[in-house]
Amino acid sequence: MTNCQIGVFCSYVNPDRARVPINRELYVPRSWFTDPDRLADAGVPDAAVFSTKPELAWRMIERAAEDPLLVFGWVTGDEAYGNNTALRARCRARAAGVLI
């Protein structure tokens, strides 16, 4: 992973199955945080800290759950998120359903 960008995206799907992107986070590899110059060159904010992709996903789920205009009863994701027991437990505790 020399110079790439990996995004984590959150979309809302309405009952008619129309998808609308509602949030995104940029994943920055852990190794970059040992090189402040690389972070600065890439424009990563000084306050940024390493977060895994499931952690980024949880932030977006939390923001969506706090938005009074968004109503949802479940969350889905691919195996990178569905196999993350901490993320699934957070969703269950929040009553957002089971992450698949």
C-alpha positions in Angstrom: 0.0 0.0 0.0 2.4 2.7 -1.2 0.2 5.5 -2.3 -3.5 4.7 -2.4 -6.7 5.8 -0.9 -9.2 3.5 0.7 -12.6 4.8 1.5 -15.2 3.4 3.9 -18.7 4.4 2.7 -22.1 4.4 4.2 -25.3 4.4 2.2 -28.9 4.6 3.1 -31.3 2.3 1.2 -35.0 3.3 1.3 -37.9 0.8 1.1 -37.9 1.2 -2.7 -34.3 0.0 -2.7 -32.9 3.4 -3.8 -29.4 3.9 -2.4 -28.1 7.2 -1.3 -24.6 7.8 -0.1 -24.8 9.5 3.3 -21.3 9.4 4.7 -17.7 8.5 4.1 -14.4 8.1 5.9 -10.8 7.9 4.6 -8.9 4.9 5.9 -5.2 5.7 6.5 -2.9 2.7 7.1 -1.4 2.3 10.5 2.1 2.5 9.1 1.6 6.0 7.9 1.1 7.2 11.5 4.8 6.4 12.2 5.8 8.9 9.5 4.6 12.5 10.3 6.0 13.8 7.1 4.0 11.4 5.0 0.9 12.4 6.9 1.6 16.0 6.3 2.4 15.5 2.6 -1.0 13.6 2.2 -2.9 16.4 4.0 -4.0 14.2 6.9 -5.1 16.5 9.8 -2.8 16.7 12.8 -5.5 15.5 15.1 -6.1 12.3 13.1 -5.5 9.0 14.8 -5.3 5.5 13.4 -8.7 3.8 13.1 -9.5 0.4 11.7 -12.1 0.2 8.9 -14.7 -1.3 11.3 -14.1 1.6 13.7 -14.6 4.1 10.9 -17.8 2.3 10.0 -19.1 2.5 13.6 -18.6 6.3 13.6 -20.8 6.5 10.5 -23.4 4.2 11.9 -23.5 6.4 15.1 -23.9 9.6 13.1 -26.7 8.0 11.0 -28.4 6.7 14.1 -28.3 10.2 15.6 -29.9 11.8 12.5 -33.6 12.2 13.1 -34.3 12.1 9.4 -32.8 8.6 9.0 -34.8 5.7 10.2 -33.3 2.2 9.9 -33.6 -1.1 11.7 -30.6 -3.0 10.4 -27.1 -2.6 9.0 -25.3 -4.7 6.4 -21.7 -4.9 5.3 -19.2 -7.3 3.7 -17.2 -9.9 5.6 -14.6 -7.4 6.8 -17.4 -5.8 8.9 -19.7 -8.7 9.4 -16.8 -10.8 10.9 -15.9 -8.1 13.3 -17.5 -9.2 16.6 -17.0 -5.8 18.3 -18.9 -4.0 15.5 -21.7 -6.5 15.5 -22.0 -6.3 19.3 -22.2 -2.5 19.1 -24.9 -2.7 16.5 -26.9 -5.2 18.6 -26.5 -3.0 21.7 -27.7 0.0 19.8 -30.6 -2.1 18.5 -29.6 -1.4 14.9 -29.9 -5.1 14.1 -27.2 -7.6 13.2 -24.5 -6.6 10.9 -24.2 -9.2 8.1 
